[in-house]
Amino acid sequence: MNGASREALAAARERLDALTDSTSVDAGSLADELAAVTALLHREVSLRRVLTDPAQAGEAKAELAQRLLGTQVSGPAADLVAGMVRTRWSQSRDLVDALEELADTADLTAAQKAGRLDNVEDEVFRFGRIVSSNTELRAALTNRSATTSAKGELLRSLLGGRADVTTERLVTRLVTVPRGRSLESGLESLSRLAADRRDRMVAVVTSAVPLSDTQKQRLGAALAKVYGRPMHLNLDVDPEVLGGIRVQVGDEVINGSIADRLEDAGRRMAS
């Protein structure tokens, strides 16, 4: 997002944090309501354009949102959406993208409050690895001719009772309502949002053999010092990885042995 939309999203994130900090607001229920509004505005393009029309007064758009949603969702959800349409958005689609992010964040917040965020974060990563290595599964989950119910049933057979309920909710929303995103990019986005709940960055670490606890701690500490933020390690094993280890943080890829990279990290910290 650029310009006005980026500022509007930042403000919406702050309002969401304030809502979910309240003990009277159920973050999981709020996530469901925001997801429903996302689906509505994705489907009703004309309504989305009216609610983001820069020629209309912000207060008038907020009142319209309240009238439309006031009887469909809770007061906190309606107030949050009204506040979002009151502000300016660079593109109408940005509003829907922002609502989708807030819905996912609310679910992750519920998991965090329950002490299950680490599990969700790891499960989303592992699910992504399973999908990337199984072309038949990926084809089934991204098949445009398959019904929503069929995809949902497939996910229930894969995740039901095996994964955290939040993981299942997040992945099911992504698969059944992709909104033009690839499955891979959607899962990466969920991983980033989960890391942001702890103000952490995500490092995808692929090694030729499983890392020991000591190696994981040393690598995580070194990367945290280099990047200046706590680091969550998503671990994968691939015997064919070059140099013994591959680390990806955002768009930056580091190849080499653990000892070499830790030594390089030390030199970077000293410079």
Beta strands, then each sheet from edge to edge (+ up, - down):
strand 1: 201-207
strand 2: 231-237
strand 3: 245-249
strand 4: 252-255
sheet 1: 2+ 1+ 3- 4+
end
